[in-house]
Amino acid sequence: MAEKNGLPEPGWSDRVNDPEIAAAIAKNRKAAFKWGCVTVLIALVAPTVVSKFAPDAIKPEHAIPTGLVIAGAIIVCSILCRIVHSFRKPYEAVVTDKIIEKNLHRDRNESSSERVHYITVVRTTDGRKKKIKETGFRPFVWNYMSVGDRFRYHPQFDFPYELYDKPKAGNLRCVVCSKENPLESDRCSRCHAPLLK
């Protein structure tokens, strides 16, 4: 993409296939896999430890089966997430609407809390309508894109949204770690991966 005085001009980045970005994402996923293995080990061991110190909470004869069930659930969820992610395809779209939904959530104790959903509605170039739904206090996509913004979805990235008119957003989001960076930056200030500009 062309730059003027270090700032990106509207257009698609030619850094989408940058090997440095691919290597940074692979490194992050390798670290996530290691943490996942540690989590599975903790899930296996924790019930046994609890049964030793608090036999009223978990009976010793139930500790190992409980650990196996918890660890198995973590492994199955991880595999299903990877399968779902593998079916995601790239697309190009335009933001058509932004909606905030507030739902009252009641838990078992009858206490209630409000959940806020930030929904970015988009229409793809082939006419399909999609909703990007975020929950929580840091809706990255909601804050990054405005109605009328044109973007590309790159499923290989951890933050997969590339704006066509990047200066309009006022910042560049790192596709590896999602960090906001000034428009004039060439690399992410957090992970040092090249930015799409």
N, CA and C atoms as a LAMMPS dump frame, in Angstrom:
ITEM: TIMESTEP
0
ITEM: NUMBER OF ATOMS
591
ITEM: BOX BOUNDS ff ff ff
-5.0000000000000000e+02 5.0000000000000000e+02
-5.0000000000000000e+02 5.0000000000000000e+02
-5.0000000000000000e+02 5.0000000000000000e+02
ITEM: ATOMS id mol type element x y z
1 1 1 N 0.841 -1.179 0
2 1 2 C 0 0 0
3 1 3 C 0.885 1.241 0
4 2 1 N 0.41 2.272 -0.608
5 2 2 C 1.165 3.516 -0.677
6 2 3 C 1.137 4.242 0.67
7 3 1 N 2.215 4.978 0.921
8 3 2 C 2.3 5.791 2.129
9 3 3 C 2.62 7.218 1.733
10 4 1 N 2.19 8.149 2.576
11 4 2 C 2.509 9.557 2.368
12 4 3 C 2.939 10.119 3.708
13 5 1 N 4.172 10.598 3.776
14 5 2 C 4.75 11.117 5.025
15 5 3 C 4.661 10.085 6.161
16 6 1 N 4.859 8.822 5.826
17 6 2 C 4.83 7.75 6.828
18 6 3 C 3.446 7.286 7.213
19 7 1 N 2.39 7.952 6.706
20 7 2 C 1.016 7.565 7.022
21 7 3 C 0.444 6.73 5.877
22 8 1 N -0.322 5.689 6.198
23 8 2 C -0.89 4.857 5.131
24 8 3 C -1.967 5.599 4.362
25 9 1 N -1.997 5.391 3.058
26 9 2 C -3.072 5.925 2.24
27 9 3 C -4.103 4.817 2.048
28 10 1 N -5.342 5.16 1.661
29 10 2 C -6.341 4.112 1.473
30 10 3 C -5.864 3.038 0.491
31 11 1 N -6.185 1.795 0.809
32 11 2 C -5.811 0.654 -0.029
33 11 3 C -5.541 -0.57 0.816
34 12 1 N -5.348 -1.701 0.146
35 12 2 C -5.057 -2.951 0.852
36 12 3 C -3.56 -3.123 1.016
37 13 1 N -3.155 -3.657 2.132
38 13 2 C -1.732 -3.825 2.432
39 13 3 C -1.145 -5.006 1.666
40 14 1 N 0.102 -4.848 1.223
41 14 2 C 0.792 -5.972 0.584
42 14 3 C 1.553 -6.808 1.618
43 15 1 N 1.364 -6.494 2.919
44 15 2 C 2.044 -7.24 3.983
45 15 3 C 1.214 -8.421 4.51
46 16 1 N 0.097 -8.691 3.876
47 16 2 C -0.786 -9.757 4.341
48 16 3 C -0.048 -11.1 4.386
49 17 1 N 0.856 -11.318 3.455
50 17 2 C 1.608 -12.58 3.406
51 17 3 C 3.029 -12.436 3.944
52 18 1 N 3.273 -11.412 4.759
53 18 2 C 4.608 -11.181 5.308
54 18 3 C 5.022 -12.361 6.193
55 19 1 N 6.183 -12.998 5.906
56 19 2 C 6.612 -14.146 6.713
57 19 3 C 6.861 -13.797 8.182
58 20 1 N 7.213 -12.545 8.475
59 20 2 C 7.422 -12.132 9.876
60 20 3 C 6.118 -12.182 10.673
61 21 1 N 5.023 -11.776 10.024
62 21 2 C 3.715 -11.819 10.685
63 21 3 C 3.318 -13.274 10.913
64 22 1 N 3.501 -14.11 9.896
65 22 2 C 3.161 -15.536 10.025
66 22 3 C 3.975 -16.186 11.146
67 23 1 N 5.257 -15.83 11.247
68 23 2 C 6.118 -16.402 12.292
69 23 3 C 5.668 -15.952 13.683
70 24 1 N 5.268 -14.68 13.812
71 24 2 C 4.809 -14.159 15.107
72 24 3 C 3.515 -14.851 15.546
73 25 1 N 2.609 -15.079 14.599
74 25 2 C 1.361 -15.761 14.928
75 25 3 C 1.636 -17.214 15.311
76 26 1 N 2.54 -17.876 14.575
77 26 2 C 2.904 -19.259 14.904
78 26 3 C 3.519 -19.343 16.302
79 27 1 N 4.34 -18.361 16.653
80 27 2 C 4.96 -18.325 17.988
81 27 3 C 3.892 -18.172 19.071
82 28 1 N 2.914 -17.284 18.846
83 28 2 C 1.819 -17.094 19.804
84 28 3 C 1.004 -18.369 19.981
85 29 1 N 0.741 -19.058 18.869
86 29 2 C -0.065 -20.276 18.943
87 29 3 C 0.688 -21.407 19.634
88 30 1 N 2.005 -21.422 19.443
89 30 2 C 2.823 -22.428 20.125
90 30 3 C 2.789 -22.181 21.637
91 31 1 N 2.888 -20.905 22.034
92 31 2 C 2.813 -20.55 23.459
93 31 3 C 1.437 -20.894 24.021
94 32 1 N 0.375 -20.635 23.24
95 32 2 C -0.983 -20.958 23.686
96 32 3 C -1.148 -22.471 23.863
97 33 1 N -0.533 -23.24 22.974
98 33 2 C -0.601 -24.702 23.082
99 33 3 C 0.085 -25.176 24.366
100 34 1 N 1.236 -24.578 24.677
101 34 2 C 1.951 -24.949 25.906
102 34 3 C 1.11 -24.637 27.143
103 35 1 N 0.481 -23.443 27.157
104 35 2 C -0.378 -23.078 28.286
105 35 3 C -1.584 -24.009 28.363
106 36 1 N -2.085 -24.431 27.201
107 36 2 C -3.193 -25.385 27.178
108 36 3 C -2.802 -26.709 27.806
109 37 1 N -1.581 -27.18 27.514
110 37 2 C -1.078 -28.426 28.111
111 37 3 C -0.958 -28.295 29.625
112 38 1 N -0.471 -27.131 30.077
113 38 2 C -0.358 -26.887 31.521
114 38 3 C -1.745 -26.897 32.169
115 39 1 N -2.726 -26.277 31.501
116 39 2 C -4.098 -26.243 32.021
117 39 3 C -4.669 -27.65 32.15
118 40 1 N -4.418 -28.495 31.14
119 40 2 C -4.906 -29.878 31.175
120 40 3 C -4.264 -30.631 32.345
121 41 1 N -2.962 -30.434 32.544
122 41 2 C -2.282 -31.091 33.664
123 41 3 C -2.841 -30.639 35.013
124 42 1 N -3.091 -29.344 35.134
125 42 2 C -3.679 -28.82 36.381
126 42 3 C -5.065 -29.433 36.599
127 43 1 N -5.853 -29.527 35.512
128 43 2 C -7.192 -30.114 35.615
129 43 3 C -7.122 -31.571 36.064
130 44 1 N -6.084 -32.287 35.625
131 44 2 C -5.92 -33.689 36.021
132 44 3 C -5.521 -33.826 37.492
133 45 1 N -4.632 -32.956 37.938
134 45 2 C -4.048 -33.069 39.278
135 45 3 C -4.897 -32.394 40.361
136 46 1 N -5.543 -31.287 40.034
137 46 2 C -6.254 -30.48 41.04
138 46 3 C -7.276 -31.272 41.866
139 47 1 N -8.136 -32.097 41.248
140 47 2 C -9.101 -32.828 42.076
141 47 3 C -8.44 -33.759 43.101
142 48 1 N -7.311 -34.377 42.737
143 48 2 C -6.598 -35.249 43.665
144 48 3 C -6.051 -34.447 44.833
145 49 1 N -5.486 -33.275 44.536
146 49 2 C -4.953 -32.407 45.599
147 49 3 C -6.086 -31.946 46.511
148 50 1 N -7.192 -31.535 45.922
149 50 2 C -8.338 -31.077 46.717
150 50 3 C -8.853 -32.208 47.605
151 51 1 N -8.9 -33.434 47.052
152 51 2 C -9.417 -34.56 47.842
153 51 3 C -8.521 -34.886 49.031
154 52 1 N -7.229 -34.569 48.927
155 52 2 C -6.3 -34.803 50.046
156 52 3 C -6.53 -33.809 51.183
157 53 1 N -6.752 -32.534 50.809
158 53 2 C -6.87 -31.484 51.822
159 53 3 C -8.317 -31.165 52.219
160 54 1 N -9.251 -31.517 51.352
161 54 2 C -10.671 -31.261 51.654
162 54 3 C -11.493 -32.457 51.184
163 55 1 N -11.385 -33.574 51.892
164 55 2 C -12.091 -34.785 51.458
165 55 3 C -13.613 -34.635 51.425
166 56 1 N -14.137 -33.619 52.126
167 56 2 C -15.584 -33.388 52.07
168 56 3 C -16.003 -32.79 50.728
169 57 1 N -15.087 -32.069 50.081
170 57 2 C -15.386 -31.442 48.784
171 57 3 C -15.391 -32.479 47.663
172 58 1 N -14.352 -33.307 47.611
173 58 2 C -14.251 -34.381 46.611
174 58 3 C -13.758 -35.637 47.316
175 59 1 N -14.493 -36.707 47.17
176 59 2 C -14.064 -37.971 47.763
177 59 3 C -12.848 -38.484 47.006
178 60 1 N -11.859 -39.028 47.701
179 60 2 C -10.634 -39.501 47.041
180 60 3 C -10.886 -40.443 45.865
181 61 1 N -11.895 -41.308 45.979
182 61 2 C -12.162 -42.255 44.872
183 61 3 C -12.772 -41.58 43.644
184 62 1 N -13.269 -40.344 43.818
185 62 2 C -13.839 -39.59 42.685
186 62 3 C -12.842 -38.613 42.075
187 63 1 N -11.691 -38.421 42.704
188 63 2 C -10.738 -37.393 42.268
189 63 3 C -10.206 -37.657 40.86
190 64 1 N -9.708 -38.856 40.601
191 64 2 C -9.118 -39.142 39.279
192 64 3 C -10.173 -39.087 38.176
193 65 1 N -11.356 -39.734 38.347
194 65 2 C -12.375 -39.597 37.293
195 65 3 C -12.792 -38.144 37.045
196 66 1 N -12.898 -37.354 38.134
197 66 2 C -13.264 -35.939 37.98
198 66 3 C -12.209 -35.195 37.167
199 67 1 N -10.93 -35.439 37.496
200 67 2 C -9.836 -34.803 36.747
201 67 3 C -9.842 -35.192 35.284
202 68 1 N -10.115 -36.469 34.998
203 68 2 C -10.17 -36.943 33.609
204 68 3 C -11.307 -36.283 32.829
205 69 1 N -12.447 -36.129 33.491
206 69 2 C -13.595 -35.489 32.831
207 69 3 C -13.291 -34.02 32.519
208 70 1 N -12.745 -33.306 33.5
209 70 2 C -12.427 -31.879 33.286
210 70 3 C -11.374 -31.718 32.194
211 71 1 N -10.292 -32.508 32.264
212 71 2 C -9.227 -32.432 31.249
213 71 3 C -9.764 -32.8 29.87
214 72 1 N -10.602 -33.834 29.827
215 72 2 C -11.198 -34.248 28.547
216 72 3 C -12.061 -33.162 27.944
217 73 1 N -12.841 -32.479 28.796
218 73 2 C -13.7 -31.388 28.318
219 73 3 C -12.854 -30.256 27.735
220 74 1 N -11.744 -29.934 28.396
221 74 2 C -10.851 -28.874 27.895
222 74 3 C -10.277 -29.263 26.531
223 75 1 N -9.833 -30.519 26.401
224 75 2 C -9.247 -30.989 25.14
225 75 3 C -10.29 -30.974 24.022
226 76 1 N -11.497 -31.476 24.307
227 76 2 C -12.556 -31.509 23.288
228 76 3 C -12.919 -30.092 22.835
229 77 1 N -13.06 -29.162 23.797
230 77 2 C -13.377 -27.771 23.442
231 77 3 C -12.286 -27.159 22.566
232 78 1 N -11.024 -27.424 22.891
233 78 2 C -9.905 -26.891 22.105
234 78 3 C -9.929 -27.437 20.681
235 79 1 N -10.177 -28.731 20.55
236 79 2 C -10.229 -29.356 19.216
237 79 3 C -11.392 -28.785 18.4
238 80 1 N -12.554 -28.654 19.037
239 80 2 C -13.718 -28.102 18.325
240 80 3 C -13.466 -26.671 17.868
241 81 1 N -12.822 -25.861 18.721
242 81 2 C -12.488 -24.474 18.342
243 81 3 C -11.57 -24.445 17.133
244 82 1 N -10.57 -25.337 17.107
245 82 2 C -9.633 -25.387 15.969
246 82 3 C -10.356 -25.813 14.691
247 83 1 N -11.292 -26.78 14.817
248 83 2 C -12.045 -27.239 13.638
249 83 3 C -12.905 -26.106 13.09
250 84 1 N -13.632 -25.425 13.986
251 84 2 C -14.48 -24.302 13.56
252 84 3 C -13.629 -23.233 12.886
253 85 1 N -12.479 -22.905 13.487
254 85 2 C -11.6 -21.874 12.925
255 85 3 C -11.09 -22.272 11.536
256 86 1 N -10.83 -23.558 11.317
257 86 2 C -10.285 -24.005 10.031
258 86 3 C -11.275 -23.82 8.882
259 87 1 N -12.58 -23.721 9.196
260 87 2 C -13.592 -23.546 8.156
261 87 3 C -13.849 -22.081 7.808
262 88 1 N -13.235 -21.155 8.542
263 88 2 C -13.439 -19.734 8.244
264 88 3 C -12.736 -19.355 6.955
265 89 1 N -13.436 -18.575 6.148
266 89 2 C -12.91 -18.166 4.847
267 89 3 C -12.734 -16.648 4.811
268 90 1 N -11.755 -16.163 4.025
269 90 2 C -11.603 -14.713 3.889
270 90 3 C -12.789 -14.106 3.131
271 91 1 N -13.073 -12.857 3.442
272 91 2 C -14.126 -12.152 2.707
273 91 3 C -13.858 -10.653 2.771
274 92 1 N -14.556 -9.936 1.89
275 92 2 C -14.505 -8.474 1.883
276 92 3 C -15.919 -7.978 2.157
277 93 1 N -16.045 -6.909 2.954
278 93 2 C -17.379 -6.447 3.347
279 93 3 C -17.368 -4.957 3.671
280 94 1 N -18.573 -4.433 3.885
281 94 2 C -18.775 -3.048 4.299
282 94 3 C -19.636 -3.068 5.556
283 95 1 N -19.298 -2.233 6.53
284 95 2 C -20.088 -2.121 7.759
285 95 3 C -21.379 -1.372 7.433
286 96 1 N -22.522 -1.995 7.738
287 96 2 C -23.816 -1.38 7.428
288 96 3 C -24.545 -0.843 8.664
289 97 1 N -24.202 -1.378 9.84
290 97 2 C -24.897 -0.92 11.05
291 97 3 C -24.095 -1.333 12.28
292 98 1 N -24.343 -0.646 13.386
293 98 2 C -23.75 -0.998 14.678
294 98 3 C -24.861 -0.946 15.713
295 99 1 N -24.991 -2.038 16.466
296 99 2 C -26.1 -2.179 17.406
297 99 3 C -25.55 -2.522 18.79
298 100 1 N -26.163 -1.947 19.812
299 100 2 C -25.854 -2.337 21.193
300 100 3 C -27.087 -3.027 21.76
301 101 1 N -26.907 -4.265 22.226
302 101 2 C -27.992 -5.008 22.864
303 101 3 C -27.663 -5.175 24.336
304 102 1 N -28.633 -4.87 25.181
305 102 2 C -28.452 -5.054 26.622
306 102 3 C -29.433 -6.122 27.086
307 103 1 N -28.881 -7.177 27.692
308 103 2 C -29.709 -8.274 28.193
309 103 3 C -29.542 -8.398 29.693
310 104 1 N -30.657 -8.604 30.365
311 104 2 C -30.613 -8.834 31.803
312 104 3 C -30.38 -10.319 32.024
313 105 1 N -29.329 -10.645 32.755
314 105 2 C -28.954 -12.042 33.003
315 105 3 C -29.176 -12.374 34.468
316 106 1 N -29.898 -13.478 34.726
317 106 2 C -30.128 -13.922 36.1
318 106 3 C -29.369 -15.216 36.332
319 107 1 N -28.665 -15.276 37.479
320 107 2 C -27.965 -16.522 37.815
321 107 3 C -28.82 -17.357 38.771
322 108 1 N -28.265 -18.459 39.232
323 108 2 C -29.019 -19.39 40.091
324 108 3 C -29.471 -18.761 41.399
325 109 1 N -28.729 -17.803 41.884
326 109 2 C -29.063 -17.152 43.154
327 109 3 C -30.056 -16.012 42.989
328 110 1 N -30.636 -15.921 41.793
329 110 2 C -31.622 -14.877 41.482
330 110 3 C -31.053 -13.466 41.469
331 111 1 N -29.733 -13.34 41.516
332 111 2 C -29.166 -11.999 41.351
333 111 3 C -29.06 -11.74 39.848
334 112 1 N -29.176 -10.5 39.468
335 112 2 C -29.175 -10.185 38.043
336 112 3 C -28.049 -9.219 37.704
337 113 1 N -27.612 -9.336 36.467
338 113 2 C -26.596 -8.422 35.953
339 113 3 C -26.91 -8.145 34.494
340 114 1 N -26.445 -7.019 34.023
341 114 2 C -26.714 -6.636 32.643
342 114 3 C -25.534 -7.027 31.764
343 115 1 N -25.82 -7.714 30.671
344 115 2 C -24.791 -8.057 29.693
345 115 3 C -24.972 -7.174 28.468
346 116 1 N -23.877 -6.608 28.016
347 116 2 C -23.924 -5.731 26.851
348 116 3 C -23.253 -6.437 25.677
349 117 1 N -23.954 -6.498 24.55
350 117 2 C -23.426 -7.09 23.327
351 117 3 C -23.242 -5.974 22.297
352 118 1 N -22.061 -5.911 21.728
353 118 2 C -21.759 -4.937 20.679
354 118 3 C -21.776 -5.69 19.351
355 119 1 N -22.713 -5.332 18.481
356 119 2 C -22.887 -6.058 17.22
357 119 3 C -22.566 -5.137 16.055
358 120 1 N -21.579 -5.553 15.274
359 120 2 C -21.222 -4.835 14.053
360 120 3 C -21.818 -5.622 12.889
361 121 1 N -22.766 -5.009 12.195
362 121 2 C -23.452 -5.675 11.073
363 121 3 C -22.737 -5.301 9.781
364 122 1 N -22.434 -6.323 8.969
365 122 2 C -21.704 -6.079 7.715
366 122 3 C -22.387 -6.792 6.564
367 123 1 N -22.134 -6.289 5.342
368 123 2 C -22.607 -6.962 4.133
369 123 3 C -21.402 -7.275 3.264
370 124 1 N -21.251 -8.554 2.928
371 124 2 C -20.102 -8.986 2.128
372 124 3 C -20.311 -8.615 0.662
373 125 1 N -19.241 -8.695 -0.112
374 125 2 C -19.328 -8.324 -1.53
375 125 3 C -20.256 -9.248 -2.314
376 126 1 N -20.502 -10.466 -1.793
377 126 2 C -21.444 -11.354 -2.487
378 126 3 C -22.864 -11.237 -1.917
379 127 1 N -23.112 -10.188 -1.115
380 127 2 C -24.461 -9.874 -0.664
381 127 3 C -24.905 -10.509 0.638
382 128 1 N -24.042 -11.288 1.285
383 128 2 C -24.43 -11.928 2.547
384 128 3 C -24.328 -10.94 3.714
385 129 1 N -25.239 -11.101 4.659
386 129 2 C -25.221 -10.274 5.873
387 129 3 C -24.546 -11.081 6.976
388 130 1 N -23.61 -10.451 7.679
389 130 2 C -22.922 -11.102 8.796
390 130 3 C -22.992 -10.186 10.003
391 131 1 N -22.902 -10.799 11.189
392 131 2 C -22.864 -10.026 12.432
393 131 3 C -21.601 -10.401 13.186
394 132 1 N -20.842 -9.391 13.572
395 132 2 C -19.658 -9.589 14.411
396 132 3 C -20.087 -9.188 15.819
397 133 1 N -20.221 -10.196 16.688
398 133 2 C -20.773 -9.954 18.024
399 133 3 C -19.667 -10.011 19.062
400 134 1 N -19.592 -8.965 19.881
401 134 2 C -18.593 -8.894 20.951
402 134 3 C -19.307 -8.617 22.279
403 135 1 N -18.786 -9.219 23.329
404 135 2 C -19.325 -9.014 24.662
405 135 3 C -18.187 -8.569 25.568
406 136 1 N -18.46 -7.65 26.448
407 136 2 C -17.423 -7.206 27.369
408 136 3 C -17.145 -5.737 27.254
409 137 1 N -16.139 -5.311 28.006
410 137 2 C -15.859 -3.877 28.074
411 137 3 C -14.836 -3.422 27.043
412 138 1 N -14.278 -4.341 26.222
413 138 2 C -13.302 -3.944 25.2
414 138 3 C -13.704 -4.487 23.836
415 139 1 N -14.744 -3.936 23.225
416 139 2 C -15.16 -4.42 21.909
417 139 3 C -14.242 -3.875 20.81
418 140 1 N -13.217 -4.645 20.463
419 140 2 C -12.19 -4.191 19.521
420 140 3 C -12.766 -3.808 18.16
421 141 1 N -13.568 -4.684 17.567
422 141 2 C -14.105 -4.425 16.224
423 141 3 C -15.052 -3.24 16.257
424 142 1 N -15.929 -3.218 17.261
425 142 2 C -16.891 -2.118 17.411
426 142 3 C -16.176 -0.773 17.456
427 143 1 N -15.093 -0.693 18.211
428 143 2 C -14.355 0.564 18.344
429 143 3 C -13.526 0.888 17.106
430 144 1 N -13.115 -0.133 16.362
431 144 2 C -12.19 0.067 15.238
432 144 3 C -12.903 0.482 13.956
433 145 1 N -14.126 -0.023 13.752
434 145 2 C -14.806 0.208 12.478
435 145 3 C -16.058 1.056 12.643
436 146 1 N -16.348 1.849 11.627
437 146 2 C -17.539 2.704 11.611
438 146 3 C -18.452 2.274 10.47
439 147 1 N -19.709 2.703 10.545
440 147 2 C -20.652 2.424 9.459
441 147 3 C -20.105 3.021 8.167
442 148 1 N -20.103 2.237 7.109
443 148 2 C -19.571 2.67 5.813
444 148 3 C -18.147 2.203 5.559
445 149 1 N -17.452 1.734 6.594
446 149 2 C -16.068 1.268 6.42
447 149 3 C -16.023 -0.015 5.61
448 150 1 N -15.085 -0.046 4.692
449 150 2 C -14.833 -1.233 3.871
450 150 3 C -13.659 -1.973 4.507
451 151 1 N -13.743 -3.302 4.58
452 151 2 C -12.662 -4.058 5.212
453 151 3 C -12.526 -5.45 4.6
454 152 1 N -11.415 -6.064 4.887
455 152 2 C -11.184 -7.462 4.529
456 152 3 C -11.006 -8.276 5.798
457 153 1 N -11.557 -9.484 5.76
458 153 2 C -11.422 -10.418 6.875
459 153 3 C -10.375 -11.459 6.491
460 154 1 N -9.292 -11.538 7.284
461 154 2 C -8.192 -12.483 7.051
462 154 3 C -8.19 -13.509 8.19
463 155 1 N -8.753 -14.71 7.987
464 155 2 C -8.896 -15.662 9.103
465 155 3 C -7.58 -16.169 9.691
466 156 1 N -6.475 -15.986 8.986
467 156 2 C -5.182 -16.465 9.504
468 156 3 C -4.629 -15.581 10.615
469 157 1 N -5.188 -14.389 10.796
470 157 2 C -4.682 -13.456 11.8
471 157 3 C -5.47 -13.559 13.103
472 158 1 N -4.834 -13.199 14.213
473 158 2 C -5.521 -13.172 15.5
474 158 3 C -6.474 -11.982 15.581
475 159 1 N -6.102 -10.834 15.003
476 159 2 C -7.052 -9.73 14.792
477 159 3 C -7.236 -9.655 13.274
478 160 1 N -8.311 -10.264 12.742
479 160 2 C -8.39 -10.526 11.304
480 160 3 C -8.986 -9.428 10.418
481 161 1 N -9.13 -8.21 10.922
482 161 2 C -9.829 -7.169 10.163
483 161 3 C -8.852 -6.119 9.64
484 162 1 N -8.83 -5.957 8.317
485 162 2 C -7.987 -4.931 7.687
486 162 3 C -8.888 -3.888 7.032
487 163 1 N -8.805 -2.67 7.494
488 163 2 C -9.585 -1.581 6.898
489 163 3 C -8.967 -1.14 5.579
490 164 1 N -9.83 -0.757 4.644
491 164 2 C -9.343 -0.204 3.377
492 164 3 C -8.808 1.208 3.618
493 165 1 N -9.577 2.019 4.358
494 165 2 C -9.18 3.406 4.644
495 165 3 C -8.656 3.469 6.081
496 166 1 N -7.418 3.049 6.263
497 166 2 C -6.838 2.946 7.608
498 166 3 C -6.736 4.294 8.336
499 167 1 N -6.375 5.386 7.664
500 167 2 C -6.284 6.674 8.379
501 167 3 C -7.593 7.109 9.03
502 168 1 N -8.723 6.66 8.472
503 168 2 C -10.027 7.03 9.009
504 168 3 C -10.211 6.507 10.437
505 169 1 N -9.612 5.345 10.741
506 169 2 C -9.743 4.755 12.081
507 169 3 C -8.921 5.508 13.111
508 170 1 N -7.879 6.206 12.66
509 170 2 C -7.039 6.961 13.587
510 170 3 C -5.92 6.159 14.212
511 171 1 N -5.899 4.846 13.962
512 171 2 C -4.824 4.003 14.484
513 171 3 C -4.722 2.74 13.635
514 172 1 N -3.657 1.988 13.849
515 172 2 C -3.48 0.7 13.177
516 172 3 C -3.53 -0.393 14.228
517 173 1 N -4.368 -1.374 14.026
518 173 2 C -4.433 -2.509 14.95
519 173 3 C -3.474 -3.596 14.476
520 174 1 N -2.7 -4.121 15.4
521 174 2 C -1.78 -5.205 15.085
522 174 3 C -2.581 -6.479 14.843
523 175 1 N -2.307 -7.187 13.748
524 175 2 C -3.037 -8.408 13.429
525 175 3 C -2.562 -9.591 14.278
526 176 1 N -1.444 -9.419 14.987
527 176 2 C -0.9 -10.488 15.826
528 176 3 C -1.422 -10.386 17.253
529 177 1 N -1.383 -9.181 17.848
530 177 2 C -1.747 -9.043 19.268
531 177 3 C -2.897 -8.06 19.523
532 178 1 N -3.454 -7.452 18.49
533 178 2 C -4.597 -6.52 18.575
534 178 3 C -4.276 -5.149 19.164
535 179 1 N -3.025 -4.877 19.457
536 179 2 C -2.624 -3.597 20.054
537 179 3 C -2.876 -2.44 19.09
538 180 1 N -3.416 -1.33 19.628
539 180 2 C -3.562 -0.102 18.836
540 180 3 C -2.202 0.562 18.698
541 181 1 N -1.881 1.013 17.487
542 181 2 C -0.613 1.699 17.23
543 181 3 C -0.879 2.977 16.449
544 182 1 N -0.027 3.995 16.625
545 182 2 C -0.191 5.219 15.834
546 182 3 C -0.07 4.924 14.339
547 183 1 N -0.746 5.723 13.525
548 183 2 C -0.753 5.505 12.075
549 183 3 C 0.642 5.539 11.455
550 184 1 N 1.544 6.334 12.046
551 184 2 C 2.882 6.453 11.456
552 184 3 C 3.804 5.281 11.814
553 185 1 N 3.36 4.417 12.748
554 185 2 C 4.19 3.28 13.167
555 185 3 C 4.322 2.265 12.042
556 186 1 N 5.487 1.637 11.976
557 186 2 C 5.725 0.591 10.989
558 186 3 C 5.61 -0.791 11.629
559 187 1 N 5.882 -0.844 12.957
560 187 2 C 5.828 -2.096 13.708
561 187 3 C 5.008 -1.906 14.977
562 188 1 N 4.481 -2.987 15.483
563 188 2 C 3.674 -2.944 16.701
564 188 3 C 4.552 -2.61 17.899
565 189 1 N 4.067 -1.73 18.75
566 189 2 C 4.84 -1.325 19.927
567 189 3 C 4.867 -2.425 20.994
568 190 1 N 3.963 -3.39 20.918
569 190 2 C 3.933 -4.473 21.906
570 190 3 C 4.711 -5.697 21.431
571 191 1 N 4.366 -6.236 20.251
572 191 2 C 4.972 -7.503 19.803
573 191 3 C 6.011 -7.317 18.695
574 192 1 N 6.123 -6.098 18.169
575 192 2 C 7.118 -5.726 17.152
576 192 3 C 6.883 -6.371 15.791
577 193 1 N 5.687 -6.932 15.562
578 193 2 C 5.357 -7.486 14.249
579 193 3 C 5.072 -6.341 13.277
580 194 1 N 5.337 -6.542 11.977
581 194 2 C 5.01 -5.499 10.988
582 194 3 C 3.5 -5.225 10.986
583 195 1 N 3.121 -3.964 10.808
584 195 2 C 1.726 -3.583 10.76
585 195 3 C 1.236 -3.561 9.316
586 196 1 N -0.031 -3.806 9.119
587 196 2 C -0.609 -3.785 7.757
588 196 3 C -0.79 -2.331 7.322
589 197 1 N 0.188 -1.827 6.591
590 197 2 C 0.083 -0.461 6.067
591 197 3 C 0.743 -0.378 4.708
